[in-house]
């Protein structure tokens, strides 16, 4: 009668058979020349600062445009007062309003 092999012997026989039937490793390509630049070290994601929100760019207003804006504002201030009062005071108030709006 044929003797039954123990399970440990079967496993050892299988692994020995696999080891002998391995294919040879393929040749690796040659290493890159030493002149290659090393990869830059990356900063960890936690070290990044959140980007600050930028205010929209304001268009430059010419002196002539600013003058016209003050002139119109002074007119409406004078109209609101029934055109009674000092024109220079209306103009000064209009300049203040326009300056605040342009900031």
Buried (B, 14 or more C-beta within 10 A) or exposed (E): EEEEEEEEEEEEEEEEEEEEEEEEEEEEEEEEEEEEEEEEEEEEEEEEEEEEEEEEEEEEEEEEEBEEBBEEBBBEBBEEEEEEEEEEEBBBBBBEBBEEEEE
